[in-house]
């Protein structure tokens, strides 16, 4: 097989590897962000709920009036709002979905690495169908992962692209 015949499949595999790596990193970053948001809302909600419960329990023996009553009411409202937001946004579930997508993209990238090595070593015939079918199957799987993966913000995708460009160890 001619060297130039190898360049086209290798180029396609390289582009797919970079896309899979970038998507994996962006999904991982999005998962970390969702987990962080879950904690940023969840921890204060638990603390505020505990404070409200304690205040209400202690007020059973003496009636709250004035500023303490207003503070207890506002704290109760804040705890309820935070708990509702945490449920509404579903950060914990979103983080799990991002981590799952990141792992699937990383798996695809590793399989593309192996395919690239096999093509470079002439272990598979490009025209004989071996690597072409393998590459086609991987593209179909990438398409399926992309359809199922949760959205990632442009900012996180750009961060993944920058990290990829700054990578000194090689992707």
C-alpha positions, -999 to 999 in steps of 0.1 A, spaced: 0 0 0 13 34 -9 21 59 18 -3 85 5 -32 60 7 -25 58 44 -27 95 49 -64 99 42 -76 73 67 -50 84 92 -61 120 88 -98 110 93 -89 89 124 -68 118 138 -96 143 134 -121 119 151 -96 112 179 -92 149 186 -129 154 185 -135 125 209 -108 137 232 -121 173 233 -157 161 238 -146 138 266 -128 166 284 -156 191 279 -181 166 293 -158 160 322 -155 197 329 -193 201 327 -197 172 351 -174 189 376 -193 222 372 -227 205 378 -213 187 409 -200 219 422 -233 237 416 -251 209 434 -228 215 465 -231 253 463 -268 251 465 -272 219 486 -249 227 515 -265 261 523 -299 246 519 -291 219 545 -276 245 568 -305 269 565 -330 241 570 -312 230 601 -312 265 614 -349 270 607 -357 237 624 -337 246 655 -352 281 657 -387 267 654 -380 240 679 -366 265 704 -395 289 698 -420 263 710 -411 272 746 -410 310 740 -428 329 712 -406 347 687 -414 383 679 -399 411 661 -365 407 643 -359 371 654 -393 361 639 -385 379 607 -351 363 604 -365 329 610 -391 335 583 -366 347 558 -342 319 565 -371 294 561 -380 309 527 -343 309 516 -340 272 526 -371 263 507 -360 282 476 -326 266 476 -340 232 480 -364 238 451 -337 251 429 -315 221 436 -343 198 426 -353 219 396 -318 221 381 -309 185 389 -272 192 392 -264 157 407 -281 139 378 -266 162 352 -231 156 367 -236 118 364 -248 121 328 -218 143 319 -194 118 335 -210 89 316 -207 108 283 -171 117 291 -162 81 297 -179 70 265 -160 96 245 -127 85 262 -134 49 253 -141 59 217 -108 78 216 -89 48 229 -105 26 202 -95 52 176 -60 51 189 -58 14 184 -73 16 149 -48 43 140 -19 21 152 -33 -9 133 -36 12 101 -1 26 105 13 -9 109 -7 -22 79 -24 -46 103 -57 -39 85 -64 -33 48 -80 0 41 -95 -11 8 -102 -46 20 -128 -33 43 -112 -41 77 -103 -6 90 -130 11 69 -157 -10 85 -141 -4 119 -139 34 113 -175 34 100 -187 16 131 -168 40 154 -183 70 135 -218 55 141 -210 51 177 -197 87 180 -230 99 164 -250 79 190 -230 93 219 -234 129 206 -271 124 204 -274 111 239 -248 134 256 -260 164 276 -252 198 262 -219 214 271 -215 252 272 -193 268 246 -171 281 274 -163 246 286 -158 233 251 -134 262 244 -116 254 276 -112 218 265 -99 229 231 -74 252 248 -62 224 271 -59 202 241 -37 228 222 -16 233 254 -11 195 258 27 187 258 23 150 264 4 143 232 -32 133 229 
